[in-house]
Amino acid sequence: MELRFETAALLLLIAAVVAMLTRRLHLPYSAGLVAAGLGLGFLPFVPVIPLTKDLLFTALLPPLMFEAAFGLHWNHLRRNLPVVLLLATVGVALSALVTAAGMHWLVHWDWISAAIFGILIAATDPVSVIANFREAGARGRLLLLAESESLFNDGTAAVGFAVALTFAEGIPPTATHTLAMLAAVTVGGAVCGAIVAAVALLLAGRTEDHLVVITFTTVAAFGSFLFAQHLQLSGVLATLTAGLVMANYRSLGEISPHGREAVQAFWEYAAFIANSFVFLLIGMHGASVDIAKLWFAAAIAIVFVLLGRATAIYPCCLLFRRSRLRISASHQHVLFWGGLRGALALALALGLPVTLMRRDSIIAVSFAVVAFSIFVQGLTMRRLLRYTGELSTAHSGPAKR
């Protein structure tokens, strides 16, 4: 069933009530939404709204990516770019390898199924990470690293996922072809975003009408994503680049202070709506997933996803220990525990070919990992931040969205 207007309005009403309750209880908004979605999913009269890859990628992901990128300061990101890129490439590959090995040796999945699951679950989910870190009150460099890594690692996961699927089809690509694919997907996606943003910024800088400026940013967010996806490039990196260019590049034209304030308010609200739908739909989908028969596989997956995350964070950060980019131990611990999985992994799993071996098992186990991320890691994030000294004791409520 498609997401109809009446259903969307009802979901927004539920999201607003959940937002009020979670703020009063000082709980993560995302966890409250998933719990509400689970409750809705068990009601017989609630329409079934599938969380499809098309819905997530076409409607919900672009506003979340653009809002996050528009708030990034290029100078701060540039100084930390080596760390971000290492975590988003080598870190993702290590995490996928550890998870796939665990599923193959302990759960006895075939290598292809284990590799597909390992890759789709390896990349941290930008929707979950950004929502939880901001709500938990993370700040400064820690917030920058967490948000940036979750935004940049899409390219690596997309290429690895495509490679694994070609193996499943019996056409193993060469190492040269894989590297060329990685370069094309990442660089090509960034170029698409830069082109669309440059045109939008050139026009937006020539008007004082804040409504027109908002319209140009909307075109940049969705246009860059769809342009890159049409060319089979990274839509996430395209929208990320578009947001960075429109927020930081002022040679082609500068958005007026009033226009910038209006743009930020609009995208903050757009991100709130997109987050609301994403987490509610995750919960509603979870009500239809039968994990009881796969409890052992789900438990092993959770353990090895955490081991994979540890393998990605600590060795990679160790390489910077004697440089100006050194990452403190407390930052490393938070980045490890804050490597949340979410809608992106579920969308990739749901988009698997119906003929793929163990497709249903991969979907069910993916949801188990996502549920653990949201309810266990997400609910304990604020406590970890306070324990490690990354959260001020004066911070008593959710961070501003």
C-alpha positions in Angstrom: 0.0 0.0 0.0 1.3 3.5 -0.8 1.6 6.3 1.8 -1.7 8.2 1.3 -2.3 11.7 2.5 -4.7 10.7 5.3 -2.3 8.1 6.6 0.6 10.6 6.4 -1.4 13.1 8.4 -2.2 10.5 11.1 1.5 9.5 11.3 2.5 13.1 11.7 0.0 13.5 14.6 1.4 10.4 16.3 5.0 11.7 15.7 4.1 15.1 17.3 2.6 13.4 20.4 5.6 11.0 20.7 8.0 14.0 20.4 6.2 15.7 23.3 6.3 12.6 25.5 9.9 11.7 24.8 11.0 15.3 25.6 9.2 15.1 28.9 10.7 11.7 29.7 14.2 12.7 28.4 14.2 9.7 26.0 15.5 9.4 22.5 12.8 10.5 20.0 13.8 7.8 17.5 13.3 5.0 20.1 9.9 6.4 21.0 8.9 6.5 17.4 10.0 2.9 16.7 8.1 1.8 19.8 5.0 3.6 18.6 5.4 2.1 15.2 5.6 -1.4 16.7 2.4 -0.8 18.5 0.7 0.5 15.4 1.9 -2.5 13.4 0.0 -4.9 15.7 -3.3 -3.1 15.4 -5.5 -4.8 12.8 -7.1 -1.7 11.4 -3.9 0.2 10.7 -3.0 0.1 7.0 0.3 -1.6 6.0 2.8 0.8 4.7 5.9 -1.0 3.4 9.3 0.6 4.1 10.7 0.3 0.6 14.0 1.3 -0.9 12.2 3.7 -3.3 10.3 5.4 -0.5 13.4 5.9 1.6 15.8 6.9 -1.1 13.4 9.1 -3.1 11.4 10.9 -0.4 12.9 10.6 3.0 16.7 10.4 2.7 17.4 13.6 0.7 16.0 16.1 3.2 17.9 14.4 6.1 21.2 14.4 4.2 20.8 18.0 3.0 19.9 19.3 6.4 22.9 17.6 8.0 25.3 18.8 5.3 24.0 22.4 5.3 24.9 22.5 9.0 28.5 21.3 8.5 31.3 23.9 8.4 33.7 23.1 5.6 36.8 24.3 7.5 36.1 22.0 10.4 35.3 19.1 8.1 38.4 19.6 6.0 40.6 19.4 9.0 39.1 16.1 10.0 38.7 14.7 6.5 41.5 12.1 6.6 39.9 10.5 9.7 36.4 10.6 8.2 37.5 9.1 4.9 39.5 6.3 6.6 36.6 5.3 8.8 34.2 5.5 5.8 36.3 3.3 3.6 38.8 1.0 5.4 36.6 1.0 8.5 33.5 -0.1 6.6 35.4 -2.8 4.8 36.9 -4.2 8.1 33.5 -4.1 9.7 31.8 -6.0 6.8 34.6 -8.6 6.8 34.3 -9.4 10.5 30.5 -9.6 10.4 30.5 -11.8 7.3 33.1 -14.1 8.8 31.0 -14.5 12.0 27.8 -15.3 10.1 29.6 -17.8 7.9 31.5 -19.7 10.6 29.0 -19.6 13.4 25.6 -19.4 11.7 26.8 -21.5 8.7 25.5 -19.1 6.1 27.1 -19.4 2.7 29.8 -16.9 1.9 27.6 -14.9 -0.6 24.7 -14.4 1.9 27.1 -13.6 4.7 29.0 -11.1 2.6 25.8 -9.4 1.4 24.6 -9.1 5.0 28.0 -7.9 6.3 28.2 -5.2 3.7 24.7 -3.8 4.0 24.9 -3.7 7.8 28.5 -2.4 7.9 27.9 1.3 7.1 26.5 3.4 10.0 23.1 4.8 9.2 23.1 8.6 8.8 19.4 8.9 9.8 19.9 7.0 13.1 23.3 8.5 13.9 22.5 12.1 13.3 19.2 11.9 15.2 20.6 10.1 18.2 23.8 12.1 18.6 22.0 15.4 18.4 19.3 14.3 20.8 21.9 12.9 23.2 23.6 16.3 23.3 26.9 15.4 21.5 28.9 18.5 20.5 32.1 19.7 18.9 34.5 17.5 17.1 32.7 14.3 18.3 29.4 15.3 16.7 31.3 16.3 13.5 33.1 12.9 13.2 30.0 10.9 13.9 27.8 12.8 11.4 30.4 13.0 8.7 31.4 9.4 8.9 27.8 8.3 8.6 27.3 10.6 5.6 30.4 9.6 3.7 30.4 5.8 4.2 27.5 5.4 1.8 29.8 5.2 -1.2 31.9 2.3 0.2 28.8 0.4 1.2 27.1 0.9 -2.2 30.1 -0.4 -4.1 30.6 -3.3 -1.8 26.9 -4.2 -2.0 27.0 -4.1 -5.8 30.1 -6.3 -5.9 28.5 -8.8 -3.6 25.3 -9.0 -5.7 27.4 -9.6 -8.9 29.1 -12.4 -7.1 25.7 -13.8 -6.2 24.8 -13.7 -9.9 27.9 -15.7 -10.8 29.8 -12.8 -12.4 32.7 -11.9 -10.0 34.2 -8.5 -10.9 38.0 -8.0 -11.0 39.9 -5.8 -8.4 40.4 -3.2 -11.1 36.7 -3.1 -11.9 35.8 -2.8 -8.2 38.2 0.1 -7.6 37.0 1.8 -10.8 33.4 1.4 -9.6 34.3 2.9 -6.2 35.9 5.9 -7.8 33.1 6.4 -10.2 30.3 6.1 -7.6 32.0 8.4 -5.0 33.6 11.0 -7.2 30.7 11.0 -9.7 28.2 11.5 -7.0 30.1 14.4 -5.5 30.4 16.0 -9.0 26.6 15.6 -9.6 26.0 17.4 -6.3 28.4 20.2 -7.0 26.9 20.9 -10.4 23.3 21.0 -9.2 24.3 23.1 -6.1 26.3 25.5 -8.2 23.4 26.2 -10.5 21.0 26.6 -7.5 23.4 28.8 -5.7 24.0 31.0 -8.7 20.2 31.6 -8.9 19.6 31.8 -5.1 22.3 34.5 -4.6 20.4 36.8 -7.0 17.1 37.1 -5.0 16.1 38.4 -1.6 12.9 36.4 -1.5 13.4 33.7 1.2 10.6 31.5 -0.3 12.4 31.4 -3.6 15.7 30.6 -1.9 14.1 27.7 0.0 12.7 26.5 -3.4 16.2 26.5 -4.9 17.6 24.5 -1.9 14.8 22.0 -2.3 15.6 21.6 -5.9 19.3 21.1 -5.0 18.6 18.5 -2.3 16.3 16.3 -4.3 17.7 17.2 -7.8 21.2 16.2 -6.9 20.1 13.0 -5.3 17.9 11.9 -8.2 20.5 13.0 -10.8 23.2 10.9 -9.2 20.9 7.9 -8.6 19.8 8.1 -12.3 23.4 7.7 -13.3 23.8 4.9 -10.8 26.1 7.0 -8.6 26.0 7.8 -4.9 22.9 9.9 -4.2 23.9 10.4 -0.6 27.3 11.9 -1.5 25.6 14.0 -4.2 23.2 15.6 -1.7 26.0 15.9 0.9 28.1 17.8 -1.6 25.1 20.0 -2.6 24.5 20.9 1.0 28.2 21.7 1.7 28.4 23.8 -1.5 25.3 25.8 -0.8 26.3 26.4 2.8 30.0 27.2 2.4 30.7 28.3 -1.2 30.0 32.0 -1.8 31.8 32.8 -5.0 28.8 32.1 -7.2 26.4 33.9 -5.0 25.6 34.3 -1.3 22.3 33.6 0.4 21.2 36.6 2.4 21.2 36.4 6.2 17.4 36.4 6.2 17.3 33.8 3.5 19.8 31.6 5.3 17.8 31.8 8.6 14.6 30.8 6.7 16.4 27.9 4.9 17.8 26.5 8.2 14.3 26.7 9.8 12.7 25.0 6.8 15.2 22.1 6.6 15.1 21.6 10.3 11.3 21.0 10.0 11.8 18.9 6.9 14.3 16.7 8.7 11.9 16.3 11.6 9.1 15.1 9.2 11.5 12.7 7.4 12.8 11.3 10.7 9.3 10.8 12.0 8.3 8.7 9.0 11.5 6.7 8.9 11.4 5.6 12.5 7.6 5.0 12.6 7.9 2.9 9.4 10.8 0.9 10.9 8.6 0.0 13.9 5.6 -0.8 11.7 7.7 -3.1 9.6 9.2 -4.7 12.6 5.8 -5.9 13.7 5.6 -8.2 10.7 9.1 -9.7 11.1 9.3 -13.1 12.7 12.7 -13.2 14.5 11.8 -16.1 16.9 13.0 -18.8 14.5 16.2 -16.9 13.9 17.1 -15.8 17.4 20.5 -17.5 17.3 21.5 -15.9 14.0 20.2 -12.5 15.3 22.2 -12.8 18.5 25.4 -13.8 16.6 24.8 -10.9 14.1 24.5 -8.4 16.9 27.7 -9.6 18.6 29.7 -9.6 15.3 28.3 -6.2 14.2 29.7 -4.8 17.4 33.0 -6.6 17.0 33.2 -5.3 13.4 32.5 -1.8 14.6 35.3 -2.1 17.2 37.7 -3.4 14.5 36.8 -0.4 12.4 37.2 2.3 15.1 40.1 1.4 17.3 42.8 0.3 14.7 41.9 3.2 12.3 42.0 5.7 15.1 45.3 4.2 16.3 47.0 5.4 13.0 46.4 9.0 14.1 47.7 8.7 17.7 50.9 10.7 17.0 49.4 13.4 14.7 47.3 16.5 15.2 44.3 14.4 14.3 44.6 12.2 17.3 41.3 11.0 18.6 40.8 10.7 22.3 39.9 7.4 23.9 36.5 8.8 25.1 35.7 9.9 21.5 36.7 6.4 20.2 34.4 4.7 22.8 31.5 6.9 21.8 32.1 6.4 18.1 32.2 2.6 18.7 28.9 2.5 20.6 27.3 5.2 18.5 27.7 3.3 15.2 24.0 2.8 14.8 22.3 0.9 12.1 18.8 1.9 10.8 16.6 2.5 7.8 19.4 2.4 5.2 20.3 -1.2 6.1 16.7 -2.3 6.1 16.1 -0.6 2.7 19.0 -2.4 1.1 17.9 -5.7 2.6 14.3 -5.2 1.4 15.6 -4.3 -2.1 17.4 -7.6 -2.4 16.3 -9.8 -5.4 13.5 -12.2 -4.4 15.5 -15.0 -5.9 18.4 -14.5 -3.6 19.2 -17.3 -1.2 18.4 -16.5 2.5 16.7 -13.2 1.5 14.1 -13.5 4.2 16.7 -14.4 6.8 18.8 -11.4 5.9 15.8 -9.1 6.3 14.8 -10.5 9.7 18.4 -10.5 11.1 18.9 -6.9 9.7 15.8 -5.8 11.6 17.1 -7.4 14.8 20.4 -5.5 14.5 18.6 -2.2 13.8 16.3 -2.8 16.8 19.3 -3.4 19.0 20.9 -0.2 17.7 17.9 1.9 18.4 16.7 0.5 21.7 19.9 -0.5 23.4 22.6 1.7 21.9 20.3 4.7 21.4 18.8 4.6 24.8 22.2 4.4 26.5 23.9 7.1 24.4 23.3 10.0 26.8 24.6 7.9 29.7 27.8 7.1 27.8 28.3 10.7 26.8 28.0 11.8 30.5 30.2 8.9 31.7 33.0 9.8 29.2 32.7 13.5 30.0 31.4 14.4 26.5 28.1 15.7 27.8 27.8 18.6 30.2 25.9 17.7 33.4 23.9 20.9 32.8 22.5 19.4 29.6 19.2 18.0 30.8 17.1 17.7 27.7 17.2 16.6 24.1 19.4 18.7 21.8 17.7 21.0 19.5 16.8 19.4 16.2 
